[in-house]
C-alpha cells in the first residue's frame, strides 16, 4: 500500500506542477497582455490546477500517515533526532505544502469575487505564484531524480 501511494504521489506531482506552472504563466500573460478573463480556457486552467493540487495534498496526507518517513519518523526519533533529510520529509515538506495549497485556494477564492479580468488574473498570478514557490522550495529534489 505504501509503495503504491508513494508512486502515485510522485507521479501526480509532475502533473500537478506542470499544470500549476501553466496556470501561473497564463495568469501573468493575461495580466500583462490585458486580456479579458475567458471563462472557458482561463477559468478551467486555474480550476484544474487547483483540483490537481488538492488531490496531491490528499494523497500526500495519506502518505504522511502510512510512510516510515512521515509521522512514524517523528514518533520514533522525536523532533530533535531527525536528520536534515528526515526533517524535510517529516516536517518541512508537509507543512510548507499545506501553506502552498492554502495560498492557491485563497487565490482561487479571491478571483471569483472580481468582475474585472485584470483583477482576476492578478489574484491568480500572485497567490498561485506564492504557492508554486513554496512547493518548489520544499520538494525533496534528491529523491526526484534517483
Backbone as JSON Lines, residues from 0, in Angstrom:
{"i":0,"aa":"X","n":[0.82,-1.19,0.0],"ca":[0.0,0.0,0.0],"c":[0.87,1.26,0.0]}
{"i":1,"aa":"X","n":[1.9,1.25,0.85],"ca":[2.78,2.42,0.94],"c":[3.42,2.73,-0.4]}
{"i":2,"aa":"X","n":[3.93,1.7,-1.07],"ca":[4.65,1.92,-2.33],"c":[3.71,2.44,-3.42]}
{"i":3,"aa":"X","n":[2.48,1.96,-3.44],"ca":[1.51,2.43,-4.44],"c":[1.18,3.9,-4.21]}
{"i":4,"aa":"X","n":[0.92,4.26,-2.96],"ca":[0.59,5.65,-2.64],"c":[1.8,6.55,-2.9]}
{"i":5,"aa":"X","n":[2.99,6.06,-2.56],"ca":[4.2,6.85,-2.8],"c":[4.41,7.09,-4.29]}
{"i":6,"aa":"X","n":[4.2,6.05,-5.1],"ca":[4.36,6.2,-6.54],"c":[3.31,7.17,-7.1]}
{"i":7,"aa":"X","n":[2.06,7.04,-6.63],"ca":[1.0,7.95,-7.07],"c":[1.34,9.39,-6.7]}
{"i":8,"aa":"X","n":[1.83,9.6,-5.48],"ca":[2.2,10.94,-5.02],"c":[3.35,11.5,-5.87]}
{"i":9,"aa":"X","n":[4.29,10.65,-6.22],"ca":[5.44,11.1,-7.01],"c":[5.05,11.48,-8.43]}
{"i":10,"aa":"X","n":[4.28,10.63,-9.1],"ca":[3.92,10.91,-10.5],"c":[2.88,12.01,-10.62]}
{"i":11,"aa":"X","n":[1.95,12.06,-9.68],"ca":[0.96,13.12,-9.69],"c":[1.61,14.49,-9.47]}
{"i":12,"aa":"X","n":[2.73,14.5,-8.75],"ca":[3.44,15.75,-8.5],"c":[3.92,16.38,-9.81]}
{"i":13,"aa":"X","n":[4.41,15.57,-10.74],"ca":[4.85,16.1,-12.03],"c":[3.69,16.76,-12.77]}
{"i":14,"aa":"X","n":[2.55,16.09,-12.79],"ca":[1.39,16.62,-13.5],"c":[0.87,17.88,-12.83]}
{"i":15,"aa":"X","n":[0.75,17.84,-11.5],"ca":[0.24,19.0,-10.76],"c":[1.16,20.2,-10.93]}
{"i":16,"aa":"X","n":[2.46,19.98,-10.86],"ca":[3.41,21.08,-11.05],"c":[3.33,21.66,-12.45]}
{"i":17,"aa":"X","n":[3.23,20.79,-13.45],"ca":[3.15,21.27,-14.83],"c":[1.9,22.13,-15.04]}
{"i":18,"aa":"X","n":[0.78,21.67,-14.54],"ca":[-0.47,22.43,-14.71],"c":[-0.43,23.72,-13.89]}
{"i":19,"aa":"X","n":[0.16,23.66,-12.69],"ca":[0.27,24.87,-11.87],"c":[1.17,25.91,-12.55]}
{"i":20,"aa":"X","n":[2.26,25.46,-13.13],"ca":[3.15,26.37,-13.86],"c":[2.41,26.99,-15.04]}
{"i":21,"aa":"X","n":[1.65,26.18,-15.77],"ca":[0.86,26.7,-16.9],"c":[-0.17,27.73,-16.42]}
{"i":22,"aa":"X","n":[-0.8,27.47,-15.28],"ca":[-1.8,28.41,-14.76],"c":[-1.15,29.73,-14.36]}
{"i":23,"aa":"X","n":[0.04,29.66,-13.77],"ca":[0.75,30.89,-13.39],"c":[1.16,31.67,-14.63]}
{"i":24,"aa":"X","n":[1.73,30.98,-15.61],"ca":[2.14,31.64,-16.86],"c":[0.93,32.26,-17.55]}
{"i":25,"aa":"X","n":[-0.18,31.52,-17.59],"ca":[-1.4,32.03,-18.22],"c":[-1.91,33.28,-17.5]}
{"i":26,"aa":"X","n":[-1.89,33.26,-16.17],"ca":[-2.38,34.42,-15.41],"c":[-1.48,35.63,-15.61]}
{"i":27,"aa":"X","n":[-0.17,35.41,-15.6],"ca":[0.76,36.53,-15.8],"c":[0.63,37.09,-17.21]}
{"i":28,"aa":"X","n":[0.53,36.2,-18.21],"ca":[0.39,36.69,-19.58],"c":[-0.95,37.39,-19.78]}
{"i":29,"aa":"X","n":[-2.0,36.92,-19.13],"ca":[-3.29,37.59,-19.22],"c":[-3.27,38.95,-18.57]}
{"i":30,"aa":"X","n":[-2.55,39.05,-17.45],"ca":[-2.44,40.33,-16.75],"c":[-1.62,41.32,-17.56]}
{"i":31,"aa":"X","n":[-0.46,40.89,-18.04],"ca":[0.41,41.78,-18.8],"c":[-0.16,42.12,-20.18]}
{"i":32,"aa":"X","n":[-0.87,41.16,-20.77],"ca":[-1.45,41.38,-22.09],"c":[-2.81,42.05,-22.05]}
{"i":33,"aa":"X","n":[-3.28,42.33,-20.85],"ca":[-4.58,42.99,-20.65],"c":[-5.71,42.26,-21.38]}
{"i":34,"aa":"X","n":[-5.68,40.93,-21.26],"ca":[-6.71,40.12,-21.9],"c":[-7.98,40.1,-21.05]}
{"i":35,"aa":"X","n":[-9.06,39.75,-21.68],"ca":[-10.32,39.52,-20.97],"c":[-10.23,38.11,-20.37]}
{"i":36,"aa":"X","n":[-10.69,37.96,-19.14],"ca":[-10.66,36.65,-18.48],"c":[-11.68,35.75,-19.16]}
{"i":37,"aa":"X","n":[-11.18,34.73,-19.83],"ca":[-12.01,33.8,-20.58],"c":[-12.56,32.74,-19.63]}
{"i":38,"aa":"X","n":[-13.87,32.66,-19.54],"ca":[-14.49,31.69,-18.64],"c":[-14.26,30.25,-19.11]}
{"i":39,"aa":"X","n":[-13.83,30.08,-20.32],"ca":[-13.51,28.74,-20.81],"c":[-12.09,28.36,-20.44]}
{"i":40,"aa":"X","n":[-11.14,28.9,-21.16],"ca":[-9.74,28.49,-21.01],"c":[-9.13,28.95,-19.69]}
{"i":41,"aa":"X","n":[-9.22,30.21,-19.36],"ca":[-8.56,30.74,-18.17],"c":[-9.15,30.15,-16.89]}
{"i":42,"aa":"X","n":[-10.47,30.08,-16.84],"ca":[-11.13,29.53,-15.66],"c":[-10.8,28.07,-15.49]}
{"i":43,"aa":"X","n":[-10.88,27.31,-16.57],"ca":[-10.64,25.87,-16.48],"c":[-9.2,25.53,-16.13]}
{"i":44,"aa":"X","n":[-8.26,26.26,-16.69],"ca":[-6.86,26.0,-16.38],"c":[-6.58,26.27,-14.91]}
{"i":45,"aa":"X","n":[-7.08,27.38,-14.4],"ca":[-6.88,27.71,-12.99],"c":[-7.58,26.71,-12.08]}
{"i":46,"aa":"X","n":[-8.78,26.31,-12.46],"ca":[-9.54,25.34,-11.66],"c":[-8.87,23.97,-11.7]}
{"i":47,"aa":"X","n":[-8.37,23.56,-12.86],"ca":[-7.69,22.27,-12.99],"c":[-6.43,22.24,-12.13]}
{"i":48,"aa":"X","n":[-5.7,23.34,-12.1],"ca":[-4.51,23.43,-11.23],"c":[-4.92,23.31,-9.77]}
{"i":49,"aa":"X","n":[-5.98,23.99,-9.39],"ca":[-6.48,23.93,-8.01],"c":[-6.87,22.51,-7.64]}
{"i":50,"aa":"X","n":[-7.62,21.85,-8.49],"ca":[-8.09,20.49,-8.22],"c":[-6.92,19.52,-8.12]}
{"i":51,"aa":"X","n":[-5.99,19.59,-9.05],"ca":[-4.83,18.69,-9.01],"c":[-3.99,18.91,-7.76]}
{"i":52,"aa":"X","n":[-3.82,20.16,-7.35],"ca":[-3.05,20.44,-6.14],"c":[-3.76,19.91,-4.9]}
{"i":53,"aa":"X","n":[-5.08,19.99,-4.87],"ca":[-5.82,19.45,-3.73],"c":[-5.76,17.92,-3.7]}
{"i":54,"aa":"X","n":[-5.86,17.29,-4.85],"ca":[-5.73,15.83,-4.9],"c":[-4.33,15.42,-4.45]}
{"i":55,"aa":"X","n":[-3.32,16.14,-4.91],"ca":[-1.93,15.87,-4.5],"c":[-1.78,16.01,-2.99]}
{"i":56,"aa":"X","n":[-2.41,17.03,-2.42],"ca":[-2.37,17.23,-0.97],"c":[-3.02,16.06,-0.24]}
{"i":57,"aa":"X","n":[-4.17,15.6,-0.71],"ca":[-4.85,14.48,-0.06],"c":[-4.02,13.2,-0.13]}
{"i":58,"aa":"X","n":[-3.45,12.93,-1.29],"ca":[-2.59,11.75,-1.43],"c":[-1.37,11.9,-0.52]}
{"i":59,"aa":"X","n":[-0.81,13.1,-0.44],"ca":[0.33,13.35,0.43],"c":[0.0,13.17,1.9]}
{"i":60,"aa":"X","n":[-1.19,13.58,2.31],"ca":[-1.59,13.39,3.71],"c":[-1.76,11.92,4.04]}
{"i":61,"aa":"X","n":[-2.33,11.16,3.12],"ca":[-2.42,9.71,3.32],"c":[-1.03,9.12,3.43]}
{"i":62,"aa":"X","n":[-0.15,9.52,2.53],"ca":[1.23,9.04,2.54],"c":[1.94,9.39,3.84]}
{"i":63,"aa":"X","n":[1.67,10.57,4.37],"ca":[2.3,11.02,5.62],"c":[2.02,10.05,6.76]}
{"i":64,"aa":"X","n":[0.82,9.49,6.79],"ca":[0.44,8.61,7.89],"c":[0.83,7.15,7.67]}
{"i":65,"aa":"X","n":[1.09,6.74,6.43],"ca":[1.49,5.35,6.17],"c":[2.98,5.21,5.88]}
{"i":66,"aa":"X","n":[3.66,6.3,5.67],"ca":[5.08,6.27,5.31],"c":[5.98,6.14,6.54]}
{"i":67,"aa":"X","n":[7.07,5.4,6.42],"ca":[8.02,5.34,7.54],"c":[8.79,6.65,7.72]}
{"i":68,"aa":"X","n":[8.76,7.52,6.73],"ca":[9.47,8.8,6.87],"c":[8.53,9.96,7.17]}
{"i":69,"aa":"X","n":[7.29,9.66,7.52],"ca":[6.31,10.69,7.87],"c":[6.15,10.79,9.37]}
{"i":70,"aa":"X","n":[4.94,10.6,9.81],"ca":[4.61,10.72,11.23],"c":[5.36,9.71,12.08]}
{"i":71,"aa":"X","n":[5.54,8.5,11.56],"ca":[6.24,7.47,12.34],"c":[7.7,7.83,12.6]}
{"i":72,"aa":"X","n":[8.32,8.6,11.71],"ca":[9.71,9.04,11.94],"c":[9.77,10.01,13.11]}
{"i":73,"aa":"X","n":[8.78,10.89,13.21],"ca":[8.74,11.82,14.34],"c":[8.49,11.06,15.63]}
{"i":74,"aa":"X","n":[7.59,10.08,15.6],"ca":[7.29,9.3,16.79],"c":[8.48,8.46,17.23]}
{"i":75,"aa":"X","n":[9.24,7.96,16.27],"ca":[10.38,7.1,16.6],"c":[11.59,7.89,17.09]}
{"i":76,"aa":"X","n":[11.94,8.97,16.4],"ca":[13.16,9.69,16.71],"c":[12.93,10.99,17.48]}
{"i":77,"aa":"X","n":[11.72,11.49,17.48],"ca":[11.46,12.79,18.09],"c":[11.94,13.89,17.16]}
{"i":78,"aa":"X","n":[11.54,15.11,17.46],"ca":[11.91,16.23,16.6],"c":[13.41,16.49,16.61]}
{"i":79,"aa":"X","n":[14.06,16.29,17.74],"ca":[15.49,16.57,17.83],"c":[16.37,15.51,17.22]}
{"i":80,"aa":"X","n":[15.83,14.31,17.0],"ca":[16.63,13.21,16.48],"c":[16.59,13.06,14.97]}
{"i":81,"aa":"X","n":[15.9,13.92,14.29],"ca":[15.78,13.81,12.84],"c":[16.97,14.47,12.14]}
{"i":82,"aa":"X","n":[17.46,13.81,11.12],"ca":[18.49,14.43,10.27],"c":[17.81,15.49,9.41]}
{"i":83,"aa":"X","n":[18.6,16.27,8.7],"ca":[18.0,17.32,7.87],"c":[17.11,16.74,6.77]}
{"i":84,"aa":"X","n":[17.51,15.61,6.2],"ca":[16.69,14.97,5.16],"c":[15.4,14.43,5.75]}
{"i":85,"aa":"X","n":[15.5,13.79,6.9],"ca":[14.31,13.25,7.56],"c":[13.38,14.37,8.01]}
{"i":86,"aa":"X","n":[13.95,15.47,8.48],"ca":[13.13,16.61,8.9],"c":[12.41,17.22,7.7]}
{"i":87,"aa":"X","n":[13.09,17.27,6.55],"ca":[12.45,17.78,5.33],"c":[11.21,16.96,5.01]}
{"i":88,"aa":"X","n":[11.33,15.64,5.04],"ca":[10.22,14.77,4.68],"c":[9.13,14.73,5.74]}
{"i":89,"aa":"X","n":[9.51,14.76,7.01],"ca":[8.54,14.58,8.09],"c":[7.87,15.87,8.53]}
{"i":90,"aa":"X","n":[8.55,17.0,8.38],"ca":[8.02,18.25,8.93],"c":[7.88,19.33,7.86]}
{"i":91,"aa":"X","n":[8.99,19.69,7.22],"ca":[9.0,20.87,6.34],"c":[8.15,20.67,5.09]}
{"i":92,"aa":"X","n":[8.32,19.54,4.41],"ca":[7.59,19.28,3.17],"c":[6.07,19.31,3.39]}
{"i":93,"aa":"X","n":[5.55,18.58,4.38],"ca":[4.09,18.65,4.57],"c":[3.59,20.02,5.01]}
{"i":94,"aa":"X","n":[4.27,20.65,5.94],"ca":[3.8,21.93,6.48],"c":[3.81,23.02,5.41]}
{"i":95,"aa":"X","n":[4.91,23.15,4.7],"ca":[5.01,24.2,3.67],"c":[4.04,23.94,2.53]}
{"i":96,"aa":"X","n":[3.84,22.68,2.17],"ca":[2.92,22.39,1.07],"c":[1.47,22.62,1.46]}
{"i":97,"aa":"X","n":[1.13,22.43,2.73],"ca":[-0.22,22.8,3.19],"c":[-0.4,24.31,3.05]}
{"i":98,"aa":"X","n":[0.62,25.07,3.43],"ca":[0.56,26.53,3.25],"c":[0.44,26.9,1.77]}
{"i":99,"aa":"X","n":[1.16,26.18,0.91],"ca":[1.12,26.45,-0.53],"c":[-0.28,26.21,-1.09]}
{"i":100,"aa":"X","n":[-0.89,25.1,-0.71],"ca":[-2.23,24.79,-1.2],"c":[-3.24,25.8,-0.65]}
{"i":101,"aa":"X","n":[-3.02,26.25,0.58],"ca":[-3.89,27.29,1.15],"c":[-3.77,28.58,0.33]}
{"i":102,"aa":"X","n":[-2.56,28.92,-0.07],"ca":[-2.35,30.12,-0.88],"c":[-3.06,30.0,-2.23]}
{"i":103,"aa":"X","n":[-2.94,28.85,-2.85],"ca":[-3.59,28.62,-4.14],"c":[-5.11,28.71,-3.98]}
{"i":104,"aa":"X","n":[-5.63,28.14,-2.9],"ca":[-7.06,28.19,-2.64],"c":[-7.54,29.62,-2.39]}
{"i":105,"aa":"X","n":[-6.75,30.4,-1.68],"ca":[-7.09,31.81,-1.46],"c":[-7.13,32.56,-2.79]}
{"i":106,"aa":"X","n":[-6.15,32.3,-3.65],"ca":[-6.13,32.94,-4.97],"c":[-7.37,32.6,-5.78]}
{"i":107,"aa":"X","n":[-7.78,31.34,-5.74],"ca":[-8.97,30.92,-6.46],"c":[-10.22,31.6,-5.88]}
{"i":108,"aa":"X","n":[-10.32,31.62,-4.56],"ca":[-11.49,32.23,-3.92],"c":[-11.57,33.73,-4.18]}
{"i":109,"aa":"X","n":[-10.42,34.4,-4.14],"ca":[-10.4,35.85,-4.37],"c":[-10.77,36.19,-5.81]}
{"i":110,"aa":"X","n":[-10.29,35.38,-6.75],"ca":[-10.56,35.71,-8.16],"c":[-12.05,35.68,-8.47]}
{"i":111,"aa":"X","n":[-12.81,34.85,-7.75],"ca":[-14.26,34.75,-8.01],"c":[-15.02,36.0,-7.59]}
{"i":112,"aa":"X","n":[-14.43,36.8,-6.71],"ca":[-15.1,38.0,-6.22],"c":[-15.0,39.17,-7.19]}
{"i":113,"aa":"X","n":[-14.09,39.06,-8.14],"ca":[-13.86,40.17,-9.06],"c":[-14.62,39.98,-10.37]}
{"i":114,"aa":"X","n":[-14.98,41.09,-10.99],"ca":[-15.61,41.08,-12.31],"c":[-14.56,41.42,-13.37]}
{"i":115,"aa":"X","n":[-13.66,42.34,-13.03],"ca":[-12.62,42.8,-13.95],"c":[-11.6,41.69,-14.2]}
{"i":116,"aa":"X","n":[-11.31,41.44,-15.47],"ca":[-10.37,40.39,-15.84],"c":[-8.98,40.61,-15.29]}
{"i":117,"aa":"X","n":[-8.52,41.86,-15.25],"ca":[-7.18,42.15,-14.74],"c":[-7.07,41.77,-13.27]}
{"i":118,"aa":"X","n":[-8.11,42.04,-12.5],"ca":[-8.09,41.69,-11.08],"c":[-8.14,40.18,-10.88]}
{"i":119,"aa":"X","n":[-8.88,39.49,-11.73],"ca":[-8.93,38.03,-11.67],"c":[-7.54,37.45,-11.96]}
{"i":120,"aa":"X","n":[-6.93,37.91,-13.05],"ca":[-5.6,37.43,-13.41],"c":[-4.59,37.76,-12.31]}
{"i":121,"aa":"X","n":[-4.69,38.95,-11.74],"ca":[-3.75,39.38,-10.71],"c":[-3.86,38.5,-9.47]}
{"i":122,"aa":"X","n":[-5.07,38.2,-9.05],"ca":[-5.28,37.34,-7.88],"c":[-4.69,35.96,-8.11]}
{"i":123,"aa":"X","n":[-4.98,35.39,-9.27],"ca":[-4.45,34.06,-9.58],"c":[-2.93,34.11,-9.72]}
{"i":124,"aa":"X","n":[-2.42,35.11,-10.41],"ca":[-0.97,35.21,-10.61],"c":[-0.23,35.32,-9.28]}
{"i":125,"aa":"X","n":[-0.7,36.16,-8.38],"ca":[0.01,36.36,-7.11],"c":[-0.07,35.12,-6.23]}
{"i":126,"aa":"X","n":[-1.26,34.64,-5.96],"ca":[-1.41,33.56,-4.99],"c":[-0.97,32.2,-5.53]}
{"i":127,"aa":"X","n":[-1.18,31.94,-6.8],"ca":[-0.69,30.7,-7.39],"c":[0.84,30.73,-7.46]}
{"i":128,"aa":"X","n":[1.43,31.89,-7.73],"ca":[2.9,32.0,-7.76],"c":[3.48,31.77,-6.37]}
{"i":129,"aa":"X","n":[2.86,32.33,-5.36],"ca":[3.33,32.09,-3.98],"c":[3.26,30.6,-3.68]}
{"i":130,"aa":"X","n":[2.14,29.97,-4.03],"ca":[2.0,28.54,-3.81],"c":[3.05,27.74,-4.57]}
{"i":131,"aa":"X","n":[3.28,28.11,-5.82],"ca":[4.28,27.42,-6.63],"c":[5.68,27.55,-6.03]}
{"i":132,"aa":"X","n":[6.04,28.75,-5.6],"ca":[7.36,28.95,-5.0],"c":[7.51,28.16,-3.7]}
{"i":133,"aa":"X","n":[6.47,28.13,-2.9],"ca":[6.53,27.34,-1.67],"c":[6.69,25.86,-1.97]}
{"i":134,"aa":"X","n":[5.94,25.37,-2.94],"ca":[6.06,23.96,-3.32],"c":[7.46,23.65,-3.82]}
{"i":135,"aa":"X","n":[7.98,24.49,-4.71],"ca":[9.32,24.25,-5.26],"c":[10.4,24.32,-4.19]}
{"i":136,"aa":"X","n":[10.16,25.11,-3.15],"ca":[11.17,25.26,-2.1],"c":[11.3,24.02,-1.23]}
{"i":137,"aa":"X","n":[10.28,23.19,-1.17],"ca":[10.3,22.03,-0.27],"c":[10.13,20.7,-0.98]}
{"i":138,"aa":"X","n":[10.38,20.65,-2.26],"ca":[10.4,19.36,-2.95],"c":[11.69,18.66,-2.56]}
{"i":139,"aa":"X","n":[11.61,17.38,-2.2],"ca":[12.84,16.64,-1.91],"c":[13.56,16.29,-3.23]}
{"i":140,"aa":"X","n":[14.3,17.26,-3.74],"ca":[14.91,17.13,-5.07],"c":[15.83,15.92,-5.18]}
{"i":141,"aa":"X","n":[16.5,15.55,-4.1],"ca":[17.39,14.39,-4.14],"c":[16.66,13.1,-4.46]}
{"i":142,"aa":"X","n":[15.41,13.0,-4.07],"ca":[14.63,11.8,-4.35],"c":[13.96,11.85,-5.72]}
{"i":143,"aa":"X","n":[13.76,13.03,-6.25],"ca":[13.05,13.15,-7.51],"c":[13.83,12.57,-8.68]}
{"i":144,"aa":"X","n":[15.12,12.69,-8.65],"ca":[15.92,12.27,-9.81],"c":[16.73,11.01,-9.54]}
{"i":145,"aa":"X","n":[16.36,10.27,-8.51],"ca":[17.04,8.99,-8.21],"c":[16.13,7.83,-8.49]}
